[in-house]
Amino acid sequence: MSSDVAISVRGLNKIYSLGSKNEKLALNNISLKVQKGSIFGLLGPNGAGKSTFINILADLVKKTSGHIDIFDMSHDEKLKDVKKLMGIVPQELNIDPFFTPYELLEIQAGLFGVPKNRRRTNEILELLALEEKSHAYARTLSGGMRRRLLIAKAMVHDPEILILDEPTAGVDVELRANLWANIKNLNKRGKTIIITTHYLHEAEELCNDIAIIDEGKLIAKDTTSNIKSFIDRKKIIISFENYSFDLDSLTNLNLEHKIDGDQLIIIYKPSEIKINIILEALRLSKIQIKDLSIKETNLEDVFLKLIKT
Ligand code: ADP
């Protein structure tokens, strides 16, 4: 595969129920590239258009307009070839409970027309740490194992690109780390990985590159470290006794702050101002502090910040 770009999307639009009164613009002129060998995170709140994007790649939803190339092959013109290059891991955990993982992978390989002598059923089960459950009924698998089995199913035709829709939704916290390790392992073996997620932490942990979409629009696309610099913001929440203080000391520091009921909320950039300087300003303000907490910025805050600019 000569191209360094696994997926190139240009001017992608999707309008559901086009022409009806329920018309919905779900993707609005999205252009992005996914580099070969990367782990690419597609982030956004519920309803942002993530599933629509993935479903278009998977040919489950038809785009309204735009161009998609998979390794320089047109998604429109070479759909059959392009589909062989992608393995899609759906969000839901529906697995036929009466088959074993081994049988399910064999059936899937059959559906993809993989000849018996080229099947790698045991190898894939091992890769996803399912070998001990190869011959157990799928209904006896835990949530994390089911998710890994769905990844295994998406790999039977040895696709170059694995696309995972919310890979850790419904997975226990302790199994999440294990799943991330599996995903990283697949990436080390050369697979290009795309994940959708609304957990910023998951994207931080896994992804080299991130695109953020909101209401169908691409609002940011960069390396994970550059995106992180967007969220160089923390929030201090102070509950106070009574409003008899003077906030000039905060204003003098150019700190974004507001009063919300009996709380003072301060937003600051940890890279630019040390917390002890803020505490000193608070001391000068003579505020009577009942309670104080510091919140890391979450994805929601990033959206607010990005949408504002
Ligand atoms: P996400 O995966 O980011 O939660 P979706 O791609 O599922 O977002 O949805 C994007 C928007 O398109 C939402 O407003 C959703 O209600 C709408 N939408 C999704 N599927 C359909 C559909 N089949 N018909 C009409 N609207 C849809």
Residues whose N, C-alpha, C, O or C-beta is under 5 A from the ligand:
A	BS01	ADP	Y16 K24 A26 P45 N46 G47 A48 G49 K50 S51 T52
